[in-house]
Amino acid sequence: MTDDLPCLMYLLAHDDAAEGPYDRSRTELLVRAAALADLASRGRLREAGGTVTVSSGTEPVGNPVLDGVLRDVAGGHSWKHLIRRHRGRTLTEVEGRLAEAGLLTVKAPRTRFGTRRLTVTDRAVPAALRTRVSTALHGEGPVRDIPVADAVLLALAAAGAVRPIVSRQDQKTFRARIDACTGRLTDLAPGLEKAVRALPMTMIAAQGGMGGG
């Protein structure tokens, strides 16, 4: 199955024309944050005094991407640190998981210094996902009725400026709804919500070489 949050976030951030993520460095952070949100929603993480630790033993989730992130948490770190830590590895693992599921094809670079070309094989999958997130954004019902996964994906897409999902006009028109969806992260962990709200600045720092590995 590839319906975990990091895989879904990747599919939202994939750009068909670019044959890969719309912005690889930003997508690394979004996918990593999505993995942490997924683990928190499963009750596998706890937060105390700003430090995140594993909450229910060391048993694996059974998902290689999530299990990798769970191992990273074991030492106890802040949400911000965990979002930035090993983010490149997590993104590569998500791509591998989607490729194994047959949802992504990986082709060698056209030139020696080029990048791999990544193509979604079934466009109906990301299309359906975008419809879900669009419904969360444009819907008129209470934000509390939006599935937590959809609220998280919308919050991350907005924080990462994934424009096909949340346009600049959407950011202005639906600011209150996006803010409320981001607030839903408090249900998972207050510190995670703060870290997601800080993602735009985290992305600027990461692109400037301050992001850490």
Secondary structure, 3 states (H helix, E strand, C coil): CCCCHHHHHHHHHEECCCCEECCHHHHHHHHHHHHHHHHHHCCCEEEECCEEEECCCCCCCCCHHHHHHHHHHCCCECHHHHHHCCHHHHHHHHHHHHHHCCCEEEECCCCCCCCCEEEECCCHHHHHHHHHHHHHHHCCCCHHHCCHHHHHHHHHHHHCCCCCCCCHHHHHHCHHHHHHHHHHHHHCCHHHHHHHHCHHHHHHHHHHHHCCC
